[in-house]
Amino acid sequence: MRRRMGRMDDQRKNFGICSKLLPVLFFGILLATGIIAMVFRVGREEENLENRILAEFSMEPAQFEKWLNDHAPFRSQWLNAYAVLNYRLFGCVDNEQVIVGKDGWFFYTGDGTVDEMLGVSLFTEAEMEEILVDLLAMRERYAYRPEDFAVFVAPDKEKIYSRYLPGAYENKTETSRAAELVRYIREHSDIRVVYPVKELKREAEGSYPLYYKTDTHWNRLGAFVGVQELIDCLGGTAHSLSELTVSMGEERTGDLVLLSHLPAQYYEDCDPLFAGYYDEAEISVPEEDLSGTGIRKAVNEKPADERKLVMVRDSFGDAMNTSLCRYFKEVTSINWEKVSQVPKEEFSGDLFVYEIVERRLLQMPDNLKVIIQ
């Protein structure tokens, strides 16, 4: 009994010593790696690649833990190693906003994308009516004629390349928030709506991807297909993707890879380039959105169409510029997050287009009110 009690006392003493030494050892490691990081300028985050705001320093325990998690030396290296191991062994990533699909395709779950995939959480009749009223007000304000106005709904990548999604994300409702909204607008008004789901799905069966495998966005080819439907809707002359000569340009790292904290060199996409579409166009960019003004303006000296197009757009509008600028005389592209800062005279043109990607539709009512105020 005495021996047993003696062993228990020794265990308690050892536990007490360990409980005191472990924090010292932990902070010693942090201090050592911190000194190494400062002296040799390694192991530090030079750029925030996670598409979120990192925690700020605070001595409040909970906040300090968050700050430490975000700024610990060699954090990226450890996260990269963990992400690669997790992906290689289990085929998944430690980020609930990212879905690992088939054949190296990654998909996004944020901004209501999953609801759109599954065809649930549709707009109510009252919500669609409110959106339509605001769209009519926008057309009245910014278009000279009703036929000079169009709404462009860019399809989500998850809808066009659903064959690469895990089976759990199958849409069994045969509809979606975007499909119902487009149907409602067409049935209750004469507003022109471009929603090129069928066209993109058809072209997605071809040789070249229309969306990036590791990014949430479409590429120039996907945007080209969408732009041709828009041009046709606005009374112009549309072209086919089959008319283009396509080549693969520079490699790029997709935003979904960055969200997954996977090392970029392992998962690269390529930017497709194309020729055979108004190659003679002479385009200048008198205003580029480099300082956060929200405006990009391009002028074509040899246009196929002499009209000036103004487009309020989200990030999907970026890739559309390549095709739009080769076709129209002038294209003014306005970032939808900066519309309140843009002078109202910039909204004036021969054609007015409001572009929005499906996953952003929940933000559409608030955005419309800012534009028409």
Secondary structure by P-SEA (a helix, b strand, c coil): caaaaaaaaaaaaaaaaaaaaaaaaaaaaaaaaaaaaaacccccccccccccccccccccaaaaaaaaaacccaaaaaaaaaaaaaaaaccccccccccccccbbbbbcccaaaaaaaccccccaaaaaaaaaaaaaaaaccccccccbbbbbbbcccccccccccccccccccccaaaaaaaaaaacccbbbbbaaaaaaaaccccccccccccccccaaaaaaaaaaaaaaabbbbbbcccccccccbbbbcaaaaaaccccccbbbbbbbbccccccccccccccccccccbbbbbbccccccbbbbbbcccccccaaaaaaacccbbbbbccccccccccccccccbbbbbbccccccaaaaaaaaaac
